Amino acid sequence: MAEYEVLSPLARPFSRRALLGSLAAMTAASAARPARAQENNLFPIMADDGAPIANYRLPSELSPADLPGLLWHGPATADVVMFEFFDYNCPYCRKAAGDLDALVAKDKNLRLGLADNAVLGLGSFLAARVKQAVLRLYGPEKAYQFHKQLFAHRGANDGMSALALAKATGLDAAKIEESANSELIGGVVKRHVQLAADLGFAASPSFALSSIGVLGYPGPKSMARMVAASRKCDAPVCG
C-alpha cells in the first residue's frame, strides 16, 4: 500500500464551480513566474531540437519529495532523483511518459517521482483523482502501470474514462470511484497542483532535478544528459 499523509478534511466537497475556480487560480499563480525564469536561465540546457530550455533554481524550502501521493518509479537507493509534474491531457507529457519509462529502465540508478499538475481542465483533475485512488488502494506498481495506460488511452482523459480503464484492467472500479471521490484524494491532488504553482511550473510537463526547475519537455536525449550531469556534478549541466 502507498503511504499517504492524512490531510485535514476540506470544509466541504468540491463543487464543479469551486473546483474550476480553484484550478484557474492555481494556473494563474503558476503563470506569474516563467517570464522571470526564462530571463535568468542558470544553465545552458538545450532541447533535442537545439532550442534553449528555461531553468532556474527552486526555492530550498519547497521540496517535491514531501508531497503525499507521489507515484515513485525506480529504485529507492538511486543516486539521482528526478520529479515530473504533468497533466494527463498534455500531449508533451504523453510523449515524455514513454521516454522516461525507457530512461528509468535503462538507468538503474535513477528514481522518478510523478506529481499531478492537473490544470488542463476538470477532466484532468478527475483523472488524477482516479490515479491517486489506484495508488492508495493497490500500491505503486499497479498505479504506475495504470499511469502508463492513461497516457496510452486515445482521446481525452477524464474521470469516467479513467474508471472505465480501471475496470477493463481488472481493478475494482467501484472501490476506486469511492476513494477518488473522497476529500482525502481531492486534497492530495490539489496539494500537487498548488506546489507546482509555488514552484513556478507553468509549463507542462516541468521537472525538478538537483534543485533546478526545468520548464517543458526537452526530449529524451536532453533528459539523459541532465541525469548524467546531475550524477557527475549535482547540476543539470557540468562545466
C-alpha positions in Angstrom: 0.0 0.0 0.0 1.2 3.5 -0.7 1.9 5.8 2.2 -0.4 8.7 2.4 -0.2 11.7 4.8 -3.6 12.3 6.4 -4.6 15.8 5.4 -7.0 18.0 7.3 -10.5 17.5 5.9 -11.7 20.1 3.4 -14.5 22.3 4.7 -16.9 20.8 2.1 -16.6 18.7 -1.1 -15.6 20.5 -4.3 -18.5 21.7 -6.3 -17.8 21.9 -10.1 -17.7 25.7 -10.0 -15.4 25.8 -6.9 -13.1 23.2 -8.5 -12.8 25.0 -11.8 -12.2 28.3 -9.9 -9.5 26.7 -7.9 -7.8 25.3 -11.0 -8.0 28.6 -12.7 -6.5 30.4 -9.7 -3.6 27.9 -9.5 -2.9 28.2 -13.2 -2.8 31.9 -13.0 -0.4 31.7 -10.0 1.9 29.4 -11.8 1.9 31.7 -14.9 3.4 34.5 -12.9 6.9 33.1 -12.7 8.1 31.7 -16.1 9.0 35.0 -17.7 11.4 35.8 -14.9 12.8 32.2 -15.1 13.3 32.5 -18.9 15.2 35.7 -18.5 17.6 34.2 -15.9 18.4 30.7 -17.1 21.0 29.3 -14.8 22.3 26.6 -17.1 22.6 26.3 -20.9 20.1 23.4 -21.2 19.3 22.7 -24.8 16.4 20.6 -26.1 17.0 17.8 -28.6 16.0 20.3 -31.4 18.6 22.8 -30.2 16.1 25.2 -28.5 17.1 26.7 -25.1 15.1 25.4 -22.2 14.1 27.7 -19.3 15.5 26.7 -16.0 16.0 28.3 -12.6 16.9 27.4 -9.0 14.0 26.2 -7.0 13.3 27.6 -3.5 15.0 25.4 -0.9 12.0 25.5 1.4 9.8 23.7 -1.1 10.5 20.1 -1.7 8.5 17.8 -4.1 9.7 14.9 -2.0 7.4 16.0 0.8 4.3 15.6 -1.3 1.7 13.0 -0.2 0.6 10.7 -3.1 3.8 10.9 -5.2 4.0 8.0 -7.6 7.5 6.6 -7.4 9.2 4.6 -10.1 12.7 3.3 -9.9 14.9 2.0 -7.1 14.7 3.6 -3.6 18.5 3.5 -3.5 19.0 5.6 -6.7 21.8 8.2 -6.7 19.7 10.6 -8.9 16.1 11.6 -8.1 14.0 13.5 -10.6 10.5 14.8 -10.3 8.0 15.3 -13.1 4.9 17.5 -12.8 2.4 16.5 -15.5 -1.2 16.5 -16.7 -2.9 13.5 -18.2 -4.3 15.6 -21.1 -1.0 17.2 -22.0 0.4 15.8 -25.4 4.0 16.6 -24.4 3.5 14.7 -21.2 2.2 11.7 -23.2 5.5 11.7 -25.2 7.6 12.2 -22.1 5.9 9.3 -20.3 7.2 6.7 -22.8 10.7 8.3 -22.9 11.0 8.5 -19.2 9.8 4.9 -18.7 12.6 3.8 -21.1 15.2 6.0 -19.4 14.4 4.6 -15.9 14.5 1.0 -17.4 18.0 1.7 -18.8 19.4 3.8 -15.9 19.2 1.5 -12.8 20.3 4.3 -10.5 17.5 6.8 -11.4 14.4 7.3 -9.4 11.4 9.2 -10.8 8.7 10.9 -8.7 5.5 11.7 -10.5 3.3 14.6 -9.4 -0.2 15.6 -10.7 -0.2 19.1 -12.1 -3.7 18.6 -13.2 -4.6 22.1 -14.6 -5.9 21.4 -18.1 -9.5 21.3 -17.1 -11.9 19.3 -14.9 -11.2 16.1 -16.8 -7.5 16.2 -15.9 -8.3 16.8 -12.2 -10.7 13.9 -12.1 -8.4 11.5 -13.9 -5.6 12.4 -11.4 -8.0 11.6 -8.6 -8.7 8.2 -10.1 -4.9 7.5 -10.4 -4.4 8.6 -6.8 -7.2 6.2 -5.7 -5.5 3.4 -7.6 -2.2 4.3 -5.9 -3.8 4.3 -2.4 -5.7 1.0 -2.9 -3.3 -1.0 -5.0 0.2 0.4 -4.4 2.8 2.0 -6.7 3.5 -0.9 -9.1 -0.1 -1.2 -10.3 -0.5 2.6 -10.1 2.4 3.1 -12.4 1.0 0.6 -14.9 -2.3 2.5 -14.7 -0.4 5.8 -15.2 1.1 4.4 -18.4 -2.3 3.1 -19.6 -3.8 6.5 -19.1 -1.3 8.0 -21.4 -1.8 5.2 -23.9 -5.6 5.9 -23.9 -6.8 7.6 -27.1 -8.7 10.7 -26.6 -9.2 12.9 -23.6 -8.7 11.6 -20.1 -11.4 12.3 -17.5 -12.9 10.6 -14.5 -15.3 8.3 -16.5 -12.7 7.2 -19.0 -10.2 6.5 -16.2 -12.7 4.4 -14.2 -13.6 2.5 -17.4 -9.9 1.8 -17.9 -9.5 0.6 -14.3 -12.4 -1.8 -14.8 -11.0 -3.0 -18.1 -7.7 -3.8 -16.5 -9.3 -5.9 -13.7 -9.3 -3.4 -10.9 -12.4 -2.7 -8.6 -13.9 0.4 -10.3 -16.5 0.8 -7.6 -13.9 0.9 -4.8 -11.7 3.2 -6.8 -14.6 5.6 -7.5 -15.4 5.7 -3.8 -11.8 6.5 -2.9 -11.4 9.0 -5.8 -14.4 11.0 -4.6 -13.1 11.3 -1.0 -11.9 14.6 0.4 -8.5 12.9 1.1 -7.8 12.2 -2.5 -9.1 15.6 -3.7 -6.9 17.3 -1.1 -3.8 15.3 -2.3 -4.3 16.3 -6.0 -5.0 19.9 -5.0 -1.8 20.0 -3.0 0.2 18.7 -6.0 -1.3 21.5 -8.2 -0.6 24.1 -5.6 3.1 23.1 -5.2 3.5 23.2 -9.0 2.2 26.8 -8.9 4.5 27.7 -6.0 7.5 26.3 -7.8 6.7 28.3 -11.0 5.9 25.2 -13.1 3.6 26.8 -15.7 4.8 24.6 -18.5 3.5 21.0 -18.7 5.4 18.9 -18.1 8.0 20.5 -15.8 10.8 18.8 -13.9 12.8 19.2 -10.7 16.3 17.9 -10.8 19.2 18.8 -8.5 17.2 21.7 -7.0 16.7 23.1 -10.5 13.4 23.7 -12.2 13.1 22.8 -15.9 10.1 24.1 -17.8 8.8 21.9 -20.6 10.0 18.7 -22.1 13.4 18.9 -23.8 13.4 15.4 -25.3 14.9 12.1 -24.3 18.5 12.8 -25.2 18.5 16.1 -23.3 16.9 14.4 -20.3 19.5 11.6 -20.3 22.3 14.3 -20.4 20.8 16.2 -17.5 20.6 13.0 -15.4 24.2 12.1 -16.2 25.3 15.6 -15.3 23.4 15.5 -12.1 25.2 12.3 -11.2 28.6 13.8 -12.0 28.3 17.3 -10.7 24.9 17.7 -9.0 23.7 20.1 -11.7 21.8 19.5 -15.0 24.9 20.8 -16.9 28.5 20.4 -15.8 31.4 22.8 -16.6 
